[in-house]
Amino acid sequence: MIEILGITKTWFGGANKVYPEQIQVSSSGKESRVTKLNDGAVLWHNEMPENETYYIVEGRYYTQVYARVIIRYLKNTFNKQTCVC
């Protein structure tokens, strides 16, 4: 059994950092002003990411991560016959 604790792509008011306006740079190099980093979890990069969309905020590089469901196992009752994976 599991308990669903949350999802990373939506905050429901639980964000602990709000980013100012960002510059979104697409994988083709096109730049746009957006506020998308406030939609969910992000990763900070030491260097400019290559071949993917990234965001620039105050000279730092960020990428968004895919939505993930955060769960906690309640019991060790894993059964391959009933598991829908």
PyMOL Python script that loads the backbone (N, CA, C, O; Angstrom):
from pymol import cmd

cmd.read_pdbstr("""\
ATOM      1  N   MET A   1       0.835  -1.179   0.000  1.00  0.00           N
ATOM      2  CA  MET A   1       0.000   0.000   0.000  1.00  0.00           C
ATOM      3  C   MET A   1       0.879   1.241   0.000  1.00  0.00           C
ATOM      4  O   MET A   1       1.976   1.249   0.558  1.00  0.00           O
ATOM      5  N   ILE A   2       0.369   2.289  -0.641  1.00  0.00           N
ATOM      6  CA  ILE A   2       1.110   3.544  -0.689  1.00  0.00           C
ATOM      7  C   ILE A   2       0.204   4.698  -0.281  1.00  0.00           C
ATOM      8  O   ILE A   2      -1.023   4.599  -0.309  1.00  0.00           O
ATOM      9  N   GLU A   3       0.839   5.769   0.090  1.00  0.00           N
ATOM     10  CA  GLU A   3       0.143   7.025   0.352  1.00  0.00           C
ATOM     11  C   GLU A   3       0.695   8.041  -0.627  1.00  0.00           C
ATOM     12  O   GLU A   3       1.913   8.192  -0.730  1.00  0.00           O
ATOM     13  N   ILE A   4      -0.165   8.739  -1.347  1.00  0.00           N
ATOM     14  CA  ILE A   4       0.276   9.783  -2.268  1.00  0.00           C
ATOM     15  C   ILE A   4       0.470  11.058  -1.448  1.00  0.00           C
ATOM     16  O   ILE A   4      -0.470  11.570  -0.840  1.00  0.00           O
ATOM     17  N   LEU A   5       1.712  11.561  -1.442  1.00  0.00           N
ATOM     18  CA  LEU A   5       2.048  12.744  -0.648  1.00  0.00           C
ATOM     19  C   LEU A   5       1.881  14.040  -1.428  1.00  0.00           C
ATOM     20  O   LEU A   5       1.590  15.085  -0.845  1.00  0.00           O
ATOM     21  N   GLY A   6       2.064  13.975  -2.751  1.00  0.00           N
ATOM     22  CA  GLY A   6       1.943  15.187  -3.548  1.00  0.00           C
ATOM     23  C   GLY A   6       2.453  14.987  -4.954  1.00  0.00           C
ATOM     24  O   GLY A   6       2.771  13.870  -5.363  1.00  0.00           O
ATOM     25  N   ILE A   7       2.528  16.080  -5.691  1.00  0.00           N
ATOM     26  CA  ILE A   7       3.028  16.070  -7.067  1.00  0.00           C
ATOM     27  C   ILE A   7       3.907  17.293  -7.237  1.00  0.00           C
ATOM     28  O   ILE A   7       3.602  18.357  -6.697  1.00  0.00           O
ATOM     29  N   THR A   8       5.007  17.153  -7.991  1.00  0.00           N
ATOM     30  CA  THR A   8       5.977  18.239  -8.079  1.00  0.00           C
ATOM     31  C   THR A   8       5.609  19.327  -9.082  1.00  0.00           C
ATOM     32  O   THR A   8       6.193  20.409  -9.025  1.00  0.00           O
ATOM     33  N   LYS A   9       4.686  19.097  -9.985  1.00  0.00           N
ATOM     34  CA  LYS A   9       4.405  20.090 -11.024  1.00  0.00           C
ATOM     35  C   LYS A   9       3.396  21.146 -10.595  1.00  0.00           C
ATOM     36  O   LYS A   9       3.196  22.124 -11.317  1.00  0.00           O
ATOM     37  N   THR A  10       2.770  20.982  -9.467  1.00  0.00           N
ATOM     38  CA  THR A  10       1.812  21.962  -8.986  1.00  0.00           C
ATOM     39  C   THR A  10       2.067  22.212  -7.505  1.00  0.00           C
ATOM     40  O   THR A  10       2.406  21.287  -6.768  1.00  0.00           O
ATOM     41  N   TRP A  11       1.910  23.434  -7.075  1.00  0.00           N
ATOM     42  CA  TRP A  11       2.283  23.785  -5.702  1.00  0.00           C
ATOM     43  C   TRP A  11       1.113  23.859  -4.748  1.00  0.00           C
ATOM     44  O   TRP A  11       1.300  23.653  -3.549  1.00  0.00           O
ATOM     45  N   PHE A  12      -0.080  24.141  -5.224  1.00  0.00           N
ATOM     46  CA  PHE A  12      -1.229  24.351  -4.349  1.00  0.00           C
ATOM     47  C   PHE A  12      -0.883  25.342  -3.233  1.00  0.00           C
ATOM     48  O   PHE A  12      -1.292  25.163  -2.086  1.00  0.00           O
ATOM     49  N   GLY A  13      -0.121  26.394  -3.584  1.00  0.00           N
ATOM     50  CA  GLY A  13       0.241  27.408  -2.602  1.00  0.00           C
ATOM     51  C   GLY A  13       1.432  27.052  -1.737  1.00  0.00           C
ATOM     52  O   GLY A  13       1.744  27.781  -0.795  1.00  0.00           O
ATOM     53  N   GLY A  14       2.113  25.937  -2.034  1.00  0.00           N
ATOM     54  CA  GLY A  14       3.213  25.492  -1.190  1.00  0.00           C
ATOM     55  C   GLY A  14       4.595  25.866  -1.695  1.00  0.00           C
ATOM     56  O   GLY A  14       5.581  25.348  -1.168  1.00  0.00           O
ATOM     57  N   ALA A  15       4.717  26.719  -2.668  1.00  0.00           N
ATOM     58  CA  ALA A  15       6.026  27.088  -3.197  1.00  0.00           C
ATOM     59  C   ALA A  15       6.842  27.800  -2.132  1.00  0.00           C
ATOM     60  O   ALA A  15       6.321  28.629  -1.387  1.00  0.00           O
ATOM     61  N   ASN A  16       8.142  27.466  -2.065  1.00  0.00           N
ATOM     62  CA  ASN A  16       8.970  28.142  -1.076  1.00  0.00           C
ATOM     63  C   ASN A  16       9.885  29.178  -1.720  1.00  0.00           C
ATOM     64  O   ASN A  16      10.630  29.863  -1.019  1.00  0.00           O
ATOM     65  N   LYS A  17       9.838  29.302  -3.033  1.00  0.00           N
ATOM     66  CA  LYS A  17      10.589  30.342  -3.730  1.00  0.00           C
ATOM     67  C   LYS A  17       9.761  30.795  -4.926  1.00  0.00           C
ATOM     68  O   LYS A  17       9.217  29.968  -5.660  1.00  0.00           O
ATOM     69  N   VAL A  18       9.667  32.092  -5.119  1.00  0.00           N
ATOM     70  CA  VAL A  18       8.982  32.638  -6.275  1.00  0.00           C
ATOM     71  C   VAL A  18      10.018  33.391  -7.095  1.00  0.00           C
ATOM     72  O   VAL A  18      10.664  34.317  -6.605  1.00  0.00           O
ATOM     73  N   TYR A  19      10.169  32.980  -8.350  1.00  0.00           N
ATOM     74  CA  TYR A  19      11.163  33.582  -9.232  1.00  0.00           C
ATOM     75  C   TYR A  19      10.585  34.797  -9.940  1.00  0.00           C
ATOM     76  O   TYR A  19       9.417  34.796 -10.328  1.00  0.00           O
ATOM     77  N   PRO A  20      11.400  35.836 -10.111  1.00  0.00           N
ATOM     78  CA  PRO A  20      10.946  36.984 -10.901  1.00  0.00           C
ATOM     79  C   PRO A  20      10.841  36.566 -12.371  1.00  0.00           C
ATOM     80  O   PRO A  20      11.112  35.416 -12.715  1.00  0.00           O
ATOM     81  N   GLU A  21      10.457  37.486 -13.214  1.00  0.00           N
ATOM     82  CA  GLU A  21      10.357  37.180 -14.649  1.00  0.00           C
ATOM     83  C   GLU A  21      11.646  36.529 -15.149  1.00  0.00           C
ATOM     84  O   GLU A  21      12.746  36.944 -14.782  1.00  0.00           O
ATOM     85  N   GLN A  22      11.498  35.508 -15.989  1.00  0.00           N
ATOM     86  CA  GLN A  22      12.653  34.768 -16.505  1.00  0.00           C
ATOM     87  C   GLN A  22      12.773  34.942 -18.011  1.00  0.00           C
ATOM     88  O   GLN A  22      11.830  35.345 -18.693  1.00  0.00           O
ATOM     89  N   ILE A  23      13.964  34.624 -18.506  1.00  0.00           N
ATOM     90  CA  ILE A  23      14.167  34.529 -19.949  1.00  0.00           C
ATOM     91  C   ILE A  23      14.195  33.047 -20.275  1.00  0.00           C
ATOM     92  O   ILE A  23      15.065  32.314 -19.805  1.00  0.00           O
ATOM     93  N   GLN A  24      13.230  32.608 -21.087  1.00  0.00           N
ATOM     94  CA  GLN A  24      13.183  31.222 -21.532  1.00  0.00           C
ATOM     95  C   GLN A  24      13.949  31.124 -22.842  1.00  0.00           C
ATOM     96  O   GLN A  24      13.700  31.893 -23.771  1.00  0.00           O
ATOM     97  N   VAL A  25      14.879  30.178 -22.918  1.00  0.00           N
ATOM     98  CA  VAL A  25      15.654  29.964 -24.134  1.00  0.00           C
ATOM     99  C   VAL A  25      15.326  28.570 -24.645  1.00  0.00           C
ATOM    100  O   VAL A  25      15.639  27.573 -23.994  1.00  0.00           O
ATOM    101  N   SER A  26      14.693  28.503 -25.818  1.00  0.00           N
ATOM    102  CA  SER A  26      14.303  27.207 -26.374  1.00  0.00           C
ATOM    103  C   SER A  26      15.531  26.478 -26.902  1.00  0.00           C
ATOM    104  O   SER A  26      16.609  27.062 -27.017  1.00  0.00           O
ATOM    105  N   SER A  27      15.360  25.201 -27.223  1.00  0.00           N
ATOM    106  CA  SER A  27      16.482  24.411 -27.745  1.00  0.00           C
ATOM    107  C   SER A  27      16.989  24.968 -29.069  1.00  0.00           C
ATOM    108  O   SER A  27      18.125  24.695 -29.455  1.00  0.00           O
ATOM    109  N   SER A  28      16.158  25.752 -29.778  1.00  0.00           N
ATOM    110  CA  SER A  28      16.590  26.384 -31.037  1.00  0.00           C
ATOM    111  C   SER A  28      17.231  27.746 -30.805  1.00  0.00           C
ATOM    112  O   SER A  28      17.733  28.359 -31.748  1.00  0.00           O
ATOM    113  N   GLY A  29      17.222  28.236 -29.547  1.00  0.00           N
ATOM    114  CA  GLY A  29      17.856  29.512 -29.219  1.00  0.00           C
ATOM    115  C   GLY A  29      16.910  30.697 -29.124  1.00  0.00           C
ATOM    116  O   GLY A  29      17.354  31.805 -28.825  1.00  0.00           O
ATOM    117  N   LYS A  30      15.612  30.498 -29.369  1.00  0.00           N
ATOM    118  CA  LYS A  30      14.642  31.588 -29.305  1.00  0.00           C
ATOM    119  C   LYS A  30      14.427  31.993 -27.847  1.00  0.00           C
ATOM    120  O   LYS A  30      14.241  31.137 -26.982  1.00  0.00           O
ATOM    121  N   GLU A  31      14.452  33.307 -27.578  1.00  0.00           N
ATOM    122  CA  GLU A  31      14.275  33.829 -26.219  1.00  0.00           C
ATOM    123  C   GLU A  31      12.897  34.452 -26.039  1.00  0.00           C
ATOM    124  O   GLU A  31      12.394  35.140 -26.927  1.00  0.00           O
ATOM    125  N   SER A  32      12.285  34.200 -24.865  1.00  0.00           N
ATOM    126  CA  SER A  32      10.985  34.764 -24.505  1.00  0.00           C
ATOM    127  C   SER A  32      10.999  35.120 -23.029  1.00  0.00           C
ATOM    128  O   SER A  32      11.710  34.494 -22.243  1.00  0.00           O
ATOM    129  N   ARG A  33      10.213  36.126 -22.649  1.00  0.00           N
ATOM    130  CA  ARG A  33      10.072  36.479 -21.227  1.00  0.00           C
ATOM    131  C   ARG A  33       8.860  35.722 -20.690  1.00  0.00           C
ATOM    132  O   ARG A  33       7.767  35.811 -21.249  1.00  0.00           O
ATOM    133  N   VAL A  34       9.062  34.970 -19.592  1.00  0.00           N
ATOM    134  CA  VAL A  34       8.016  34.107 -19.037  1.00  0.00           C
ATOM    135  C   VAL A  34       8.072  34.116 -17.509  1.00  0.00           C
ATOM    136  O   VAL A  34       8.955  34.729 -16.909  1.00  0.00           O
ATOM    137  N   THR A  35       7.112  33.424 -16.893  1.00  0.00           N
ATOM    138  CA  THR A  35       7.125  33.196 -15.437  1.00  0.00           C
ATOM    139  C   THR A  35       6.894  31.719 -15.142  1.00  0.00           C
ATOM    140  O   THR A  35       6.329  31.386 -14.100  1.00  0.00           O
ATOM    141  N   LYS A  36       7.313  30.837 -16.023  1.00  0.00           N
ATOM    142  CA  LYS A  36       7.027  29.403 -15.927  1.00  0.00           C
ATOM    143  C   LYS A  36       7.730  28.694 -14.776  1.00  0.00           C
ATOM    144  O   LYS A  36       7.255  27.646 -14.339  1.00  0.00           O
ATOM    145  N   LEU A  37       8.831  29.216 -14.272  1.00  0.00           N
ATOM    146  CA  LEU A  37       9.537  28.527 -13.195  1.00  0.00           C
ATOM    147  C   LEU A  37       8.723  28.490 -11.905  1.00  0.00           C
ATOM    148  O   LEU A  37       9.033  27.717 -10.999  1.00  0.00           O
ATOM    149  N   ASN A  38       7.699  29.307 -11.817  1.00  0.00           N
ATOM    150  CA  ASN A  38       6.866  29.316 -10.623  1.00  0.00           C
ATOM    151  C   ASN A  38       5.798  28.219 -10.652  1.00  0.00           C
ATOM    152  O   ASN A  38       4.988  28.122  -9.731  1.00  0.00           O
ATOM    153  N   ASP A  39       5.791  27.392 -11.704  1.00  0.00           N
ATOM    154  CA  ASP A  39       4.795  26.321 -11.851  1.00  0.00           C
ATOM    155  C   ASP A  39       5.174  25.041 -11.120  1.00  0.00           C
ATOM    156  O   ASP A  39       4.307  24.191 -10.912  1.00  0.00           O
ATOM    157  N   GLY A  40       6.424  24.867 -10.725  1.00  0.00           N
ATOM    158  CA  GLY A  40       6.831  23.607 -10.093  1.00  0.00           C
ATOM    159  C   GLY A  40       8.319  23.553  -9.821  1.00  0.00           C
ATOM    160  O   GLY A  40       9.003  24.576  -9.791  1.00  0.00           O
ATOM    161  N   ALA A  41       8.805  22.342  -9.624  1.00  0.00           N
ATOM    162  CA  ALA A  41      10.202  22.129  -9.254  1.00  0.00           C
ATOM    163  C   ALA A  41      11.150  22.478 -10.403  1.00  0.00           C
ATOM    164  O   ALA A  41      10.817  22.299 -11.574  1.00  0.00           O
ATOM    165  N   VAL A  42      12.342  22.982 -10.046  1.00  0.00           N
ATOM    166  CA  VAL A  42      13.359  23.335 -11.032  1.00  0.00           C
ATOM    167  C   VAL A  42      14.729  22.820 -10.579  1.00  0.00           C
ATOM    168  O   VAL A  42      14.936  22.508  -9.406  1.00  0.00           O
ATOM    169  N   LEU A  43      15.647  22.741 -11.530  1.00  0.00           N
ATOM    170  CA  LEU A  43      17.037  22.381 -11.248  1.00  0.00           C
ATOM    171  C   LEU A  43      17.924  23.557 -11.608  1.00  0.00           C
ATOM    172  O   LEU A  43      17.715  24.189 -12.644  1.00  0.00           O
ATOM    173  N   TRP A  44      18.903  23.861 -10.781  1.00  0.00           N
ATOM    174  CA  TRP A  44      19.868  24.927 -11.044  1.00  0.00           C
ATOM    175  C   TRP A  44      21.106  24.299 -11.670  1.00  0.00           C
ATOM    176  O   TRP A  44      21.558  23.246 -11.220  1.00  0.00           O
ATOM    177  N   HIS A  45      21.666  24.942 -12.717  1.00  0.00           N
ATOM    178  CA  HIS A  45      22.835  24.430 -13.439  1.00  0.00           C
ATOM    179  C   HIS A  45      23.999  25.406 -13.314  1.00  0.00           C
ATOM    180  O   HIS A  45      23.809  26.622 -13.354  1.00  0.00           O
ATOM    181  N   ASN A  46      25.198  24.868 -13.162  1.00  0.00           N
ATOM    182  CA  ASN A  46      26.400  25.708 -13.124  1.00  0.00           C
ATOM    183  C   ASN A  46      26.734  26.287 -14.489  1.00  0.00           C
ATOM    184  O   ASN A  46      27.314  27.367 -14.599  1.00  0.00           O
ATOM    185  N   GLU A  47      26.357  25.547 -15.528  1.00  0.00           N
ATOM    186  CA  GLU A  47      26.648  25.966 -16.910  1.00  0.00           C
ATOM    187  C   GLU A  47      25.371  25.980 -17.726  1.00  0.00           C
ATOM    188  O   GLU A  47      24.369  25.375 -17.344  1.00  0.00           O
ATOM    189  N   MET A  48      25.413  26.685 -18.869  1.00  0.00           N
ATOM    190  CA  MET A  48      24.263  26.756 -19.745  1.00  0.00           C
ATOM    191  C   MET A  48      23.931  25.355 -20.290  1.00  0.00           C
ATOM    192  O   MET A  48      24.794  24.724 -20.898  1.00  0.00           O
ATOM    193  N   PRO A  49      22.706  24.859 -20.086  1.00  0.00           N
ATOM    194  CA  PRO A  49      22.323  23.547 -20.619  1.00  0.00           C
ATOM    195  C   PRO A  49      22.335  23.551 -22.149  1.00  0.00           C
ATOM    196  O   PRO A  49      22.061  24.572 -22.779  1.00  0.00           O
ATOM    197  N   GLU A  50      22.650  22.415 -22.726  1.00  0.00           N
ATOM    198  CA  GLU A  50      22.694  22.292 -24.185  1.00  0.00           C
ATOM    199  C   GLU A  50      21.548  21.422 -24.682  1.00  0.00           C
ATOM    200  O   GLU A  50      21.174  20.446 -24.032  1.00  0.00           O
ATOM    201  N   ASN A  51      20.999  21.778 -25.829  1.00  0.00           N
ATOM    202  CA  ASN A  51      19.977  20.986 -26.529  1.00  0.00           C
ATOM    203  C   ASN A  51      18.693  20.783 -25.735  1.00  0.00           C
ATOM    204  O   ASN A  51      18.014  19.772 -25.918  1.00  0.00           O
ATOM    205  N   GLU A  52      18.345  21.717 -24.861  1.00  0.00           N
ATOM    206  CA  GLU A  52      17.080  21.652 -24.137  1.00  0.00           C
ATOM    207  C   GLU A  52      16.653  23.065 -23.758  1.00  0.00           C
ATOM    208  O   GLU A  52      17.472  23.983 -23.720  1.00  0.00           O
ATOM    209  N   THR A  53      15.376  23.225 -23.482  1.00  0.00           N
ATOM    210  CA  THR A  53      14.865  24.518 -23.047  1.00  0.00           C
ATOM    211  C   THR A  53      15.365  24.807 -21.642  1.00  0.00           C
ATOM    212  O   THR A  53      15.319  23.943 -20.767  1.00  0.00           O
ATOM    213  N   TYR A  54      15.843  26.033 -21.430  1.00  0.00           N
ATOM    214  CA  TYR A  54      16.306  26.436 -20.102  1.00  0.00           C
ATOM    215  C   TYR A  54      15.863  27.867 -19.831  1.00  0.00           C
ATOM    216  O   TYR A  54      15.353  28.557 -20.714  1.00  0.00           O
ATOM    217  N   TYR A  55      16.069  28.293 -18.599  1.00  0.00           N
ATOM    218  CA  TYR A  55      15.613  29.606 -18.151  1.00  0.00           C
ATOM    219  C   TYR A  55      16.769  30.340 -17.494  1.00  0.00           C
ATOM    220  O   TYR A  55      17.603  29.730 -16.825  1.00  0.00           O
ATOM    221  N   ILE A  56      16.815  31.662 -17.689  1.00  0.00           N
ATOM    222  CA  ILE A  56      17.844  32.496 -17.072  1.00  0.00           C
ATOM    223  C   ILE A  56      17.155  33.434 -16.084  1.00  0.00           C
ATOM    224  O   ILE A  56      16.242  34.178 -16.443  1.00  0.00           O
ATOM    225  N   VAL A  57      17.613  33.383 -14.832  1.00  0.00           N
ATOM    226  CA  VAL A  57      17.111  34.273 -13.785  1.00  0.00           C
ATOM    227  C   VAL A  57      18.312  34.834 -13.059  1.00  0.00           C
ATOM    228  O   VAL A  57      19.083  34.092 -12.451  1.00  0.00           O
ATOM    229  N   GLU A  58      18.472  36.156 -13.122  1.00  0.00           N
ATOM    230  CA  GLU A  58      19.566  36.839 -12.434  1.00  0.00           C
ATOM    231  C   GLU A  58      20.921  36.191 -12.740  1.00  0.00           C
ATOM    232  O   GLU A  58      21.758  36.034 -11.851  1.00  0.00           O
ATOM    233  N   GLY A  59      21.124  35.820 -14.004  1.00  0.00           N
ATOM    234  CA  GLY A  59      22.401  35.262 -14.454  1.00  0.00           C
ATOM    235  C   GLY A  59      22.604  33.781 -14.165  1.00  0.00           C
ATOM    236  O   GLY A  59      23.667  33.240 -14.470  1.00  0.00           O
ATOM    237  N   ARG A  60      21.614  33.115 -13.587  1.00  0.00           N
ATOM    238  CA  ARG A  60      21.717  31.679 -13.292  1.00  0.00           C
ATOM    239  C   ARG A  60      20.850  30.897 -14.269  1.00  0.00           C
ATOM    240  O   ARG A  60      19.846  31.401 -14.772  1.00  0.00           O
ATOM    241  N   TYR A  61      21.257  29.654 -14.530  1.00  0.00           N
ATOM    242  CA  TYR A  61      20.566  28.789 -15.480  1.00  0.00           C
ATOM    243  C   TYR A  61      19.730  27.743 -14.746  1.00  0.00           C
ATOM    244  O   TYR A  61      20.195  27.117 -13.794  1.00  0.00           O
ATOM    245  N   TYR A  62      18.487  27.562 -15.202  1.00  0.00           N
ATOM    246  CA  TYR A  62      17.572  26.604 -14.585  1.00  0.00           C
ATOM    247  C   TYR A  62      16.873  25.788 -15.670  1.00  0.00           C
ATOM    248  O   TYR A  62      16.715  26.251 -16.800  1.00  0.00           O
ATOM    249  N   THR A  63      16.456  24.572 -15.318  1.00  0.00           N
ATOM    250  CA  THR A  63      15.564  23.784 -16.151  1.00  0.00           C
ATOM    251  C   THR A  63      14.417  23.297 -15.285  1.00  0.00           C
ATOM    252  O   THR A  63      14.563  23.130 -14.074  1.00  0.00           O
ATOM    253  N   GLN A  64      13.268  23.072 -15.922  1.00  0.00           N
ATOM    254  CA  GLN A  64      12.128  22.508 -15.208  1.00  0.00           C
ATOM    255  C   GLN A  64      12.210  20.995 -15.272  1.00  0.00           C
ATOM    256  O   GLN A  64      12.734  20.432 -16.233  1.00  0.00           O
ATOM    257  N   VAL A  65      11.691  20.343 -14.246  1.00  0.00           N
ATOM    258  CA  VAL A  65      11.660  18.881 -14.235  1.00  0.00           C
ATOM    259  C   VAL A  65      10.243  18.416 -14.556  1.00  0.00           C
ATOM    260  O   VAL A  65       9.277  19.161 -14.393  1.00  0.00           O
ATOM    261  N   TYR A  66      10.139  17.181 -15.011  1.00  0.00           N
ATOM    262  CA  TYR A  66       8.831  16.603 -15.290  1.00  0.00           C
ATOM    263  C   TYR A  66       8.057  16.416 -13.988  1.00  0.00           C
ATOM    264  O   TYR A  66       8.645  16.280 -12.915  1.00  0.00           O
ATOM    265  N   ALA A  67       6.756  16.412 -14.100  1.00  0.00           N
ATOM    266  CA  ALA A  67       5.923  16.171 -12.922  1.00  0.00           C
ATOM    267  C   ALA A  67       6.206  14.783 -12.375  1.00  0.00           C
ATOM    268  O   ALA A  67       6.359  13.823 -13.131  1.00  0.00           O
ATOM    269  N   ARG A  68       6.274  14.688 -11.062  1.00  0.00           N
ATOM    270  CA  ARG A  68       6.501  13.414 -10.390  1.00  0.00           C
ATOM    271  C   ARG A  68       5.537  13.294  -9.223  1.00  0.00           C
ATOM    272  O   ARG A  68       5.311  14.249  -8.480  1.00  0.00           O
ATOM    273  N   VAL A  69       4.977  12.111  -9.079  1.00  0.00           N
ATOM    274  CA  VAL A  69       4.120  11.834  -7.936  1.00  0.00           C
ATOM    275  C   VAL A  69       5.014  11.361  -6.799  1.00  0.00           C
ATOM    276  O   VAL A  69       5.832  10.459  -6.981  1.00  0.00           O
ATOM    277  N   ILE A  70       4.861  11.964  -5.639  1.00  0.00           N
ATOM    278  CA  ILE A  70       5.664  11.599  -4.475  1.00  0.00           C
ATOM    279  C   ILE A  70       4.823  10.683  -3.598  1.00  0.00           C
ATOM    280  O   ILE A  70       3.733  11.044  -3.156  1.00  0.00           O
ATOM    281  N   ILE A  71       5.365   9.473  -3.354  1.00  0.00           N
ATOM    282  CA  ILE A  71       4.613   8.474  -2.590  1.00  0.00           C
ATOM    283  C   ILE A  71       5.416   7.995  -1.392  1.00  0.00           C
ATOM    284  O   ILE A  71       6.626   8.206  -1.305  1.00  0.00           O
ATOM    285  N   ARG A  72       4.715   7.347  -0.476  1.00  0.00           N
ATOM    286  CA  ARG A  72       5.367   6.709   0.663  1.00  0.00           C
ATOM    287  C   ARG A  72       4.725   5.329   0.815  1.00  0.00           C
ATOM    288  O   ARG A  72       3.501   5.197   0.829  1.00  0.00           O
ATOM    289  N   TYR A  73       5.566   4.317   0.926  1.00  0.00           N
ATOM    290  CA  TYR A  73       5.061   2.966   1.157  1.00  0.00           C
ATOM    291  C   TYR A  73       4.557   2.862   2.596  1.00  0.00           C
ATOM    292  O   TYR A  73       5.246   3.255   3.537  1.00  0.00           O
ATOM    293  N   LEU A  74       3.354   2.330   2.749  1.00  0.00           N
ATOM    294  CA  LEU A  74       2.769   2.155   4.077  1.00  0.00           C
ATOM    295  C   LEU A  74       3.073   0.770   4.637  1.00  0.00           C
ATOM    296  O   LEU A  74       3.306   0.614   5.836  1.00  0.00           O
ATOM    297  N   LYS A  75       3.069  -0.228   3.769  1.00  0.00           N
ATOM    298  CA  LYS A  75       3.367  -1.600   4.174  1.00  0.00           C
ATOM    299  C   LYS A  75       4.175  -2.256   3.072  1.00  0.00           C
ATOM    300  O   LYS A  75       4.128  -1.828   1.919  1.00  0.00           O
ATOM    301  N   ASN A  76       4.891  -3.259   3.412  1.00  0.00           N
ATOM    302  CA  ASN A  76       5.643  -4.016   2.419  1.00  0.00           C
ATOM    303  C   ASN A  76       4.753  -5.138   1.897  1.00  0.00           C
ATOM    304  O   ASN A  76       4.962  -6.308   2.218  1.00  0.00           O
ATOM    305  N   THR A  77       3.749  -4.769   1.081  1.00  0.00           N
ATOM    306  CA  THR A  77       2.780  -5.741   0.591  1.00  0.00           C
ATOM    307  C   THR A  77       2.810  -5.843  -0.931  1.00  0.00           C
ATOM    308  O   THR A  77       1.778  -6.117  -1.544  1.00  0.00           O
ATOM    309  N   PHE A  78       3.949  -5.632  -1.543  1.00  0.00           N
ATOM    310  CA  PHE A  78       4.055  -5.679  -2.997  1.00  0.00           C
ATOM    311  C   PHE A  78       3.718  -7.075  -3.505  1.00  0.00           C
ATOM    312  O   PHE A  78       4.298  -8.068  -3.067  1.00  0.00           O
ATOM    313  N   ASN A  79       2.773  -7.131  -4.435  1.00  0.00           N
ATOM    314  CA  ASN A  79       2.344  -8.410  -4.988  1.00  0.00           C
ATOM    315  C   ASN A  79       2.325  -8.253  -6.503  1.00  0.00           C
ATOM    316  O   ASN A  79       1.538  -7.467  -7.030  1.00  0.00           O
ATOM    317  N   LYS A  80       3.169  -8.978  -7.200  1.00  0.00           N
ATOM    318  CA  LYS A  80       3.273  -8.841  -8.651  1.00  0.00           C
ATOM    319  C   LYS A  80       1.964  -9.182  -9.351  1.00  0.00           C
ATOM    320  O   LYS A  80       1.718  -8.677 -10.447  1.00  0.00           O
ATOM    321  N   GLN A  81       1.127 -10.007  -8.769  1.00  0.00           N
ATOM    322  CA  GLN A  81      -0.119 -10.398  -9.409  1.00  0.00           C
ATOM    323  C   GLN A  81      -1.151  -9.264  -9.387  1.00  0.00           C
ATOM    324  O   GLN A  81      -2.018  -9.217 -10.259  1.00  0.00           O
ATOM    325  N   THR A  82      -1.078  -8.364  -8.427  1.00  0.00           N
ATOM    326  CA  THR A  82      -2.058  -7.300  -8.338  1.00  0.00           C
ATOM    327  C   THR A  82      -1.476  -5.925  -8.642  1.00  0.00           C
ATOM    328  O   THR A  82      -2.199  -4.930  -8.599  1.00  0.00           O
ATOM    329  N   CYS A  83      -0.204  -5.852  -8.942  1.00  0.00           N
ATOM    330  CA  CYS A  83       0.450  -4.562  -9.189  1.00  0.00           C
ATOM    331  C   CYS A  83       0.137  -4.087 -10.600  1.00  0.00           C
ATOM    332  O   CYS A  83       0.355  -4.827 -11.559  1.00  0.00           O
ATOM    333  N   VAL A  84      -0.371  -2.862 -10.746  1.00  0.00           N
ATOM    334  CA  VAL A  84      -0.557  -2.227 -12.045  1.00  0.00           C
ATOM    335  C   VAL A  84       0.548  -1.200 -12.155  1.00  0.00           C
ATOM    336  O   VAL A  84       0.469  -0.135 -11.544  1.00  0.00           O
ATOM    337  N   CYS A  85       1.570  -1.504 -12.921  1.00  0.00           N
ATOM    338  CA  CYS A  85       2.757  -0.635 -12.997  1.00  0.00           C
ATOM    339  C   CYS A  85       2.895   0.011 -14.352  1.00  0.00           C
ATOM    340  O   CYS A  85       3.837   0.769 -14.582  1.00  0.00           O
TER     341      CYS A  85
END
""", "prot")
cmd.dss("prot")
cmd.show_as("cartoon", "prot")
cmd.util.cbc("prot")
cmd.orient("prot")
